[in-house]
């Protein structure tokens, strides 16, 4: 399908922030959780997803500050939550400046979900 080929091409062109975070999420480095990158789910392609526990991590670059973008993000987040996912959003700049803080927030979400 179209979405799968879009996801495939996005995987070939990750942003610096995506590459930085992926190096830390891949291979079950966070509490043994398996994350996938640029994964299609429903009508969307998400930056990072774990199906167990159900967590989506989205990285926002400058384009997310544009008019209309935050409404689209909100609709997308609502849909993902309706599917049982926790949605975590971080700015690209935060990932690059302070990856440890981003990783601890993801770990905290994993621990909350596993209860």
Secondary structure, DSSP 8 states (H G I E B T S, - for coil): -HHHHHHHHHHHT--HHHHHHHHHHGGGTTTT---EEEEEETTEEEEEEEETTEEEEEEE-GGGGSTTHHHHHHHHHHHHHHTT-EEEEEEHHHHHH-HHHHHHHHHHHHHHHH-
